[in-house]
Amino acid sequence: MNRSAGSVLIAAGVLVIALGALGAASEGDEAQIAGTTDGATGGPTGSQTGGGTTGLQTGVTGPTTGATGVTTPVLETPQEFLPAFSEAFRQGDDRSLFARLHPVVIGFYGSRACRTFTRGLIDPNADFVFLSTSEPQRYRWEVDGVTTPVEDVLTVRVTVVSADGETERDIHLGIVDTELRWFADCGDPA
């Protein structure tokens, strides 16, 4: 096997591992998806998000000013996050992938392990196609035998495209300030 074909096979395997670490849904998560958007319009529900992110709005193209004259920051939507995330996987852009890890992941594994992990992520076929999303809620991030409750996490239904084909699955994206961040298993805990 030539080096290029071997690299693609390794990349496909790494993508599968990374997808498992993205926060694959536990049984019953599909029932938790409430107030979802549909894949046909890709549009958000337009309601304010809850769960501790009071004042953040989705589905607005820029900051808004309310009746009180206070500017409300706009939360990044999964429809905005997923194309850039997919491109980072396709290009092997480890800096972008690391920068968008949820802080709880880096706190659990340490920067060194997470940087090493993201350096190995590349799949020229990678794509995460948005289907629907939940409202923000508490997520029980389970990894390496430890469960960590994380507030303000979206359960996002996507079609995952990789060298191995297409699969529908739920991933979890946490809200940090006005950005979405992903969860991963970076290896051995710090």
Secondary structure, 3 states (H helix, E strand, C coil): CCHHHHHHHHHHHHHHHHHHHCCCCCCCHHHHCCCCCCCCCCCCCCCECCCCCCCCECCCCCCEECCCCCEECECCCHHHHHHHHHHHHHHCCHHHHHHCECHHHHHHHCHHHHHHHHHCCCCCCCEEEEEEECCCEEEEEEECCEEEEEEEEEEEEEEEEECCEEEEEEEEEEEECCEEEECCCCCCCC
